């Protein structure tokens, strides 16, 4: 399947040309350092997956949609689970007022050190686990980005989180979710069980335990429990929370490690809109 990533529009290319790659000083084993240099990915400090050190030119279509919408956003944007904060810096470059949420304070320390002085008055930092430890005023946010966070939440937390986001957003505000599906070579040993649960109509078929026992690698950088998602589950959850679904699809990303690919359905994205703008 062809990659659905899109290149930045012409007005963003000039912005991208001025970007400085964040300074993230982490000692990695030789194999992981080679992967970092080839794919621009780096493990988080708290064993909660990986993050791109920079997105362009391989930004996926859902993250691109978030960036494209920033000039139209009324109010601050909330970026949930920012890790080292590359998406925060991109949003600041586009003029956004950003609230950067992260569960692990040392990640925010790295982000703070990388934000240019010019932008520091447009970013605030929020420490806490989403959704239980994060709260904002109703109708106070223009947009919300949640990239690769839902995979670490239970089904109940996903529904609670979407209800909160719906409340926080202004009418017409959008939420952008990017999550991982089970369609990866790394998790092939669990696909049959996932399909069986789907056929049995499990409400949350993608909640998987004891992953480390059958993963060929990356046990140090991923938890033993993950929640794999798909279009059907996300659409259902968004509609239950009251969102109109603007777009939802599964897709593949270019320029990623071989164990992170399988059949072109490795990642799922969804954009939801809170109704009521202009009323």
C-alpha positions in Angstrom: 0.0 0.0 0.0 1.3 3.4 -0.9 2.3 5.7 2.0 -0.3 8.4 2.7 2.1 10.9 4.2 2.0 14.3 2.5 4.7 16.9 2.0 4.3 20.3 3.7 2.5 23.0 1.7 4.7 25.7 0.1 4.2 28.2 2.9 5.4 25.5 5.4 8.4 24.5 3.4 10.0 27.9 4.2 9.3 27.4 7.9 10.7 23.9 7.8 13.9 25.1 6.2 14.6 27.2 9.3 14.0 24.4 11.8 16.6 23.3 14.2 16.7 19.6 15.1 16.1 19.4 18.9 19.1 18.6 21.1 18.4 15.3 22.8 21.5 13.9 24.4 20.9 10.2 25.2 23.4 7.4 25.0 22.1 4.5 23.1 23.5 1.0 22.2 25.1 0.9 18.8 22.1 -0.8 17.1 19.6 1.8 18.5 21.9 4.6 17.6 22.1 3.4 14.0 18.3 3.2 13.9 18.1 6.7 15.3 20.4 8.0 12.6 18.6 6.1 9.8 14.9 6.7 10.8 15.1 9.8 13.1 13.4 7.9 15.9 14.4 7.8 19.5 13.1 5.9 22.5 11.4 7.8 25.3 13.1 7.9 28.7 10.2 6.1 30.5 9.8 3.0 28.4 6.7 4.3 26.6 7.6 3.8 23.0 9.5 6.0 20.5 9.3 9.5 19.1 10.4 11.1 15.9 13.2 13.7 16.4 11.7 15.6 13.5 8.6 15.0 11.4 9.4 16.5 8.0 9.5 15.2 5.3 7.7 12.2 6.6 4.8 13.8 8.4 1.6 11.7 8.2 -1.6 13.2 6.8 -3.3 13.5 10.2 -0.5 15.4 11.9 -0.2 17.5 8.7 -3.9 18.3 9.0 -3.3 19.5 12.6 -0.5 21.7 11.4 -2.5 23.0 8.5 -5.4 24.0 10.8 -3.3 25.9 13.3 -3.7 29.3 11.5 -7.5 28.9 11.8 -7.6 27.8 15.4 -9.4 30.1 18.0 -7.6 29.7 21.3 -4.7 27.5 22.6 -4.0 24.0 21.3 -3.4 21.2 23.7 -0.8 18.6 22.8 -1.2 15.5 25.0 1.8 13.2 25.7 4.4 15.4 24.0 7.5 13.4 25.1 10.5 15.5 23.8 8.0 17.9 22.1 8.8 18.0 18.4 5.2 18.6 17.5 5.1 21.4 20.1 8.0 23.2 18.4 6.4 22.8 15.0 3.1 24.3 16.3 5.0 27.2 17.9 6.7 27.9 14.5 3.2 28.2 13.0 2.1 30.7 15.6 0.1 28.5 18.0 -0.3 29.1 21.7 0.5 25.6 23.0 -0.3 23.7 26.2 2.3 20.8 26.4 1.1 17.9 28.5 3.4 15.1 29.5 3.4 12.4 32.1 7.2 12.3 32.6 8.8 15.6 33.8 12.3 14.9 32.4 10.9 14.9 28.9 9.5 18.4 29.5 12.9 19.5 30.8 14.4 18.6 27.5 11.6 20.4 25.6 12.0 23.5 27.7 15.8 23.6 26.9 15.0 23.4 23.2 12.3 26.1 22.9 13.7 29.3 21.4 13.5 32.3 23.7 11.2 34.0 21.1 8.5 31.3 21.7 8.6 30.8 25.4 5.7 33.1 26.2 3.5 31.0 23.9 3.9 27.6 25.6 2.7 26.4 29.0 3.6 23.0 30.6 1.2 20.6 32.1 2.4 17.5 34.0 0.0 14.6 34.5 -1.4 11.4 33.2 -4.2 11.8 30.7 -7.1 11.6 31.3 -7.2 11.2 35.1 -4.8 13.9 36.0 -5.6 16.5 33.3 -8.3 19.1 33.6 -9.1 22.3 31.7 -11.9 24.8 31.5 -14.9 23.9 29.3 -14.9 25.5 25.9 -11.3 26.8 26.3 -9.3 25.0 23.6 -9.1 25.5 19.9 -7.7 22.1 19.0 -6.2 19.0 20.7 -3.5 16.6 19.4 -3.1 13.2 20.9 -0.4 11.3 19.0 0.4 7.7 20.0 -1.0 8.0 23.5 -4.3 6.0 23.3 -2.3 2.8 22.9 -1.2 3.2 26.6 -4.8 3.7 27.8 -7.6 1.2 28.8 -10.8 1.4 26.9 -12.5 3.1 29.8 -9.7 5.7 29.9 -10.1 6.3 26.1 -13.9 7.0 26.6 -13.3 9.2 29.6 -10.6 11.1 27.8 -12.7 11.8 24.7 -15.5 13.0 27.0 -13.1 15.4 28.6 -11.7 16.6 25.3 -15.2 17.2 24.0 -15.9 19.4 27.0 -12.6 21.3 26.8 -12.9 22.1 23.1 -14.7 25.2 21.8 -17.6 24.6 19.4 -16.1 23.8 16.0 -12.8 22.8 17.6 -11.1 19.7 16.4 -9.3 16.7 18.0 -6.6 14.8 16.1 -5.8 11.2 17.2 -3.0 9.1 15.8 -2.6 5.6 17.2 -1.0 2.3 16.4 -2.8 -0.9 15.1 -1.7 -4.4 15.7 -0.6 -4.6 12.0 3.2 -4.8 12.6 5.8 -7.5 12.3 6.7 -6.8 15.9 3.3 -8.0 17.0 2.5 -10.8 14.5 2.2 -13.4 17.3 -0.8 -11.6 18.6 -2.8 -10.9 15.4 -4.7 -14.2 15.5 -5.9 -13.5 19.0 -6.9 -10.0 18.1 -8.9 -11.3 15.1 -10.6 -13.9 17.3 -11.7 -11.2 19.8 -13.0 -9.1 16.9 -15.1 -12.1 15.6 -16.4 -12.6 19.1 -17.5 -8.9 19.3 -15.2 -8.0 22.2 -15.9 -4.3 23.0 -12.1 -3.6 23.3 -10.5 -6.4 21.2 -7.1 -4.7 21.1 -6.3 -4.7 24.8 -3.4 -7.1 25.0 -1.4 -8.3 28.0 2.0 -10.1 28.3 3.4 -8.7 25.0 7.0 -9.1 26.0 6.8 -12.9 26.0 6.4 -13.1 22.2 8.0 -9.8 21.0 11.3 -10.4 19.2 12.7 -7.1 20.4 12.0 -3.7 21.9 10.9 -5.0 25.3 12.9 -2.3 27.1 11.1 0.5 25.3 7.4 -0.7 25.3 5.2 -1.7 28.2 4.0 -5.3 28.6 0.4 -4.1 28.0 -0.7 -2.2 25.0 -4.1 -1.3 23.5 -4.2 -1.7 19.7 -6.8 0.3 17.9 -8.6 0.5 14.5 -11.0 2.5 12.5 -14.2 0.8 13.9 -13.2 1.3 17.6 -12.2 4.9 17.2 -15.3 5.9 15.2 -17.5 4.3 17.8 -15.7 6.0 20.6 -15.8 9.4 18.9 -19.4 9.2 18.1 -20.3 8.1 21.6 -18.5 11.2 22.9 -20.5 13.5 20.6 -17.9 14.2 17.9 -18.6 14.4 14.2 -16.0 12.4 12.4 -14.3 14.4 9.7 -11.9 11.7 8.6 -10.8 8.3 9.8 -8.5 5.7 8.1 -5.7 3.2 8.6 -2.5 3.9 6.7 1.2 3.1 6.5 4.1 5.5 7.2 7.2 5.7 5.1 10.8 5.5 6.4 10.2 3.3 9.5 12.0 0.2 10.8 11.1 -3.1 9.2 9.5 -4.5 12.4 7.1 -1.6 12.4 5.5 -2.5 9.0 3.4 -5.3 7.8 0.5 -4.8 5.4 -0.1 -1.0 5.0 -2.5 -0.8 7.9 0.0 -0.1 10.7 -1.4 3.2 11.9 -4.9 4.7 12.4 -5.8 8.3 12.4 -9.1 10.2 13.1 -10.2 13.8 13.2 -13.2 14.7 15.3 -15.1 18.0 15.3 -17.2 19.4 18.2 -20.5 20.5 16.8 -21.9 24.0 17.3 -19.6 26.5 15.7 -21.5 29.6 14.7 -24.5 28.9 16.8 
